[in-house]
């Protein structure tokens, strides 16, 4: 019945043009509504980028927020989760009583547009970076997430299926959830969210409300944690950092507000020295070092001159080295290829000149024996006519 009353109250406020007050969930003190509401337990490795952020402020109050691993040494969270705290402990894993990683940090950076003097009052640009003292060893259960690109910083998520996760309280001022929980949410347009919450919704805000059950929401202990969309390849992309909810409570069906991480890439690079932007506009993030470019050009020229000298020396050495191996060339084992000249024995083809023996046709000269006609001389036997003389 109370769900119906909440929805009726919401419709009536919108009808009369009234805006709904917002608050950080850490400030809520109304009933058992301090957790990922109507969510499910996460399994190891399902949300490897999720961390819990714990600490005490100067008044000794317990800090209970979420955070997101975006690099081996950097965690993204909400600025109201680090403002006026002396140190924080980052816990990773699906069970914070038996974390896979627990590390303390005293170094973090709130976005310059956030006022740390009023950390309990909802503000725009509620985003911060926590630097870990040493890089994490990334595993299947502890890993970083892809950040929303600057090109998608103004994307309309109206109707998109999104996911939130966190270690929220099981009830207000009650015990914390030992296990990581997650819930489906549905994105709504900034125009619709602005009609509800007015000034707090800016271009760097994205809002999401229940997906298929009106009580689905983030709540106390979940801010600073991730709002995620799956891209076309099924990869998780961080599209929001939990910031605020309706002051009426977490179970009301009203949307929660998140900070769009894609709007702050210039600041990430300035603080971390890392370009997290995957868009084509990424090179614009670090245009400062023009002088460095000149230096780099000069150094490149010097290096090129040095390299040319080195290459010339190397080439000389190579030439000398090449000359040395020329001596083996003097051996000219390849000259044994000259034995190919034995192919000259093909000159024996000259024996084809033996065709000259065709000159033996000269023996036809024996036709000279036609001279034997000379034996016709024996006609002299006519001399035997002398026998007649014997008669």
Residue, then its C-alpha position, 0 to 999 in steps of 0.5 A: x500500500x505504501x508503494x502506491x502512496x509514494x507513487x501518488x505523492x510523486x504524481x501530485x508533486x509533478x502535477x503541481x510543478x513542485x521539485x523534490x528535495x534530494x539528499x546524500x543517502x548517508x544523511x537519510x534516517x528514515x526506516x529500513x531503506x539503506x542498501x542496494x534495494x531489491x537487488x541480488x548477491x554478486x558472484x566473484x568476478x561479476x563486478x571486479x571493478x567494485x570496491x568498498x571505501x571505508x573510513x572515519x571523518x573528523x567527528x568520528x563518523x563512519x564513512x561507508x561508500x563505494x568506489x570503482x577501479x579505473x586503473x591499477x593505482x586509481x579509484x573513482x568515487x564521489x567527492x562527498x565520500x572523501x571530503x574532510x576525511x583523514x584516510x580511507x581504506x579500499x576493500x575489493x572482493x565480493x565479501x568485505x569481511x574477507x576481502x581480496x585486497x585491503x589497502x589504506x590511502x591518504x591521497x585523493x583529489x576532489x574535483x575543483x568545482x566541489x566545495x569540501x566545506x559543505x560535504x553534507x549538502x548535495x552538490x554538482x561535480x560530486x566526483x573524486x580520485x583516490x590514489x592507492x599507495x602501490x599498484x593493484x595486482x589485477x585478477x579475474x576478481x579484481x580488475x579495472x573498468x572502461x570509462x565512459x568516453x568524452x564523446x558519450x558524456x552527453x549521451x541520452x540513456x533514457x530507457x537504457x538498461x543499466x546496472x548498479x552495485x554496492x555494499x550498502x547498509x541492510x537498514x538505516x544505521x544498521x549493519x553493513x552488507x557483508x556481500x556485494x549486491x547489484x540491481x537493474x535500473x533504467x535510465x531516464x532523460x536529463x529533462x525528466x530528471x531535471x523536472x523532478x530535482x531542478x538545479x542539481x541535475x546538470x549536463x554532468x548528471x545521469x539519472x536512473x530509477x527502478x527497472x521492473x520493481x518500484x523499490x529497486x534503487x541504490x541507497x545508503x553506503x552505495x554512493x561513489x559506486x558504479x552505474x554501468x551499461x553493457x556496450x555492443x560487445x557486452x563489455x561493462x562501461x562506467x556511465x555514472x558514479x552514485x551521488x544522490x537520491x530523493x530525500x523522501x527515501x530509497x524505496x519511493x521509486x524516484x530516480x537516483x542521481x549519478x555523475x557522468x565520468x565522461x565529462x571529466x577526462x581533462x581533469x583525470x589526465x591532469x591529476x593522474x597523467x593517464x589518458x582514459x579517453x577512448x574517443x577520437x578527441x582524446x589527443x585534445x586532452x594534452x595539448x599543453x606540451x607544445x614547448x615540449x614538442x619543440x624540445x622533443x623536435x630539437x632532441x629528435x633532431x639532435x638524436x637524429x644527428x647523433x643517430x646519423x653519426x652513429x649510423x655513419x660510424x656503424x656504417x664505417x664499421x660495417x664497411x670495415x667489417x664488410x671489407x674483412x669478409x671480402x677477404x673470404x670473398x677473395x677466397x672466392x669460394x664462389x670462384x669454384x663456380x668458375x669450375x663451371x667454366x669446365x662447361x667449356x668442355x662443351x667446346x668438345x662440341x667443336x668435334x662437330x668439326x669432325x664433320x670436316x671429315x666430309x673432306x674425305x670425299x676428296x678420295x673421290x680424287x681416286x677418279x684420277x685412276x682414270x689415268x689407267x687409260x694410260x695402260x692403253x700403252x700396251x697397245x705396243x704388243x702389236x709389236x708381236x707382229x714381229x713373229x711374222x718375221x719368224x715365219 
